Amino acid sequence: MTASLRALETGEVVCVPGLVDGETVDRIAAAEIELRSSSTSTLAPRYQNPVHQ
């Protein structure tokens, strides 16, 4: 609970009490944004013609 309150005080949105390097969360968030921005509503070619076994 202490970590959560301190995170709120510093403006952190995500609180991971055992994580030493807080920039790790920023890198994960940036990777998620990249994944979301590079995806489209159409199926990727690898899913368009499934292999039937």
Order of alpha helices (4+ residues) and beta strands (2+ residues): alpha-alpha-alpha
